[in-house]
Amino acid sequence: MPKYNNPRRTWKYSNDFKVNAVQLSFVVGVTIKSVAEKLDIHPFMLSRWRKEYREGIIVVDKRKKVAGQSKAKKVLTKEQQLERENKALKEELYILKKWQRFLAEEHQVDIDSSKNSEPT
């Protein structure tokens, strides 16, 4: 077994961070993977936090304001909305390009058929 000179660094997250992450993951239409990606944590860690939250190990500090959570939810939902819009626009662009190719092929067929039908 190799000997490590420097110990690995372990990240410690506050309960507030964990609770915010868990509550973001409970938003309808939001996946655990997307929340974990945005918060730069592993999805398994978030799943474990969700389990601890359900079991009561991680609790919400009710003395603090909840305003910060709604802002984070708005940012996440806004980002999802933009991703959906981007996807729709890409599909629209693909259809338009396909239509343009179809028209170009039709135009080429018309030119070819008119050249073949002309008497020389």
Secondary structure by P-SEA (a helix, b strand, c coil): ccccccccbbbbbcaaaaaaaaaaaacccccaaaaaaaacccaaaaaaaaaaaaaccccccccccaaaaaaaaaaaaaaaaaaaaaaaaaaaaaaaaaaaaaaaaaaaaaaaaaaaaccc
